[in-house]
Amino acid sequence: MNRILFSNVQVIDCSGAKPFPGEVLVEGNHIIAVAGSDASLPRDNVQLIDGEGKTYLMPGLIESHAHLSIDNVDDLAKIGAMPPEENTLLTMHNARRYLDFGITSCISAAAAKPRLDVVIRNAINAGEIPGPRLLACSPWLTVTGGLGDERKLHMPNVESMALVVDGPENYRRTSRELIREGVDIIKLVISGDTFVPHAPSTSTVMSEAEVAAAAEVVHAHGKRMSAHARSADAVKLCVRHGVKVIYHANFADEEALDMLEEHKDKLFVSPNIGFTVVASYEGSEWFTEEQVVQLGFRDELEGAIKGVKELRKRGVRVLGGGDYGFIFTPHGKNARDLDHYVRYFDFSPMEALLTMTKYGGEAMDMPNELGQIREGFLADLLLVDGNPSDDPKVLLDHDNLLAVMKDGHFHKTTENLMRCASDC
Ligand SMILES: [Zn+2]
């Protein structure tokens, strides 16, 4: 079997331990041994990758809120207008692009069409196209007037990346239908959003009966739910009905924080502030100062900062990445959020890194296989020119990624790293 030895590297194992000089041996698609500099791993029949002591080896990144089927747009109706054929190709290209940027796993947080994630996931798993390990998601399920309902009374047929669903019975039927088509995740839009004037972020637009109906179907099929939940009540609905990955949670109040803490072994919060940071402080091209204030972006950011600091204290697992694929948050810049976590949430760079590695593996339901460099784990690895546990921004330039390995195969590598191990 194919053996690859990463030697002379600084290992960031993403257990939370400090980087250490060492070696990592891969056989097939698994890491079979990890050694510190005091030991040396077998060199027979291995392909040697020499990091020359200056490079860092870390687990592949895990994106917790991926939208592979959208293309850096500023208009939800444009996403709906793209025909499925073009949209499939776009999704395929983005899947490859995520690997280019060292993202080896993705939890999708909504596809632009019902089967897009499903066919791309299946093609990746069959080895037909390159791409990350992917949990396939439904489109957003949103209520009439919720985020993603782009219709007007005189224009009833405008599509977006959402399916508009009202009433518990319809939530049941639509969830069953999407599960029949192969999704792993049903995504609900429980709260409003900044961009919906009649349903702001602090409002809760889905009813409890609707959330419960979707939950009943999803859990009966052994699948999972995720949710757009900015308001306090939306967060509480998520906890009560077993939503696994809760997105945003900006306005979680004391009761919501208590509930999250109480169920912290079963859920994750993915704050996704990248969009909000840009809108608040870097968006002068798109918004006047007056609009920034009026739309409440900074309130939303302040809410997230307060909430996440509290969640961190309470030991709730926070995930990194988030909502890339929009005009403010172009694909490939996902690791920017790690720097935001350091700047806004007071995470250490290492803690920030764990949100896209160790905790990402747990959120993929693969806590003993993904997100860390450990014996027996899957070989999803990045060789980085620079220390991401000191400054995660080094991950933003894909020239710094000297090698990207997924499942024991190199997606990217450079010839000059290769060495003959023994007798050549
Ligand atoms: Zn999203």
Boltz pocket constraint, residues with backbone or C-beta under 6 A from the ligand:
constraints:
  - pocket:
      binder: B
      contacts: [[A, 65], [A, 67], [A, 109], [A, 110], [A, 323]]
      max_distance: 6.0
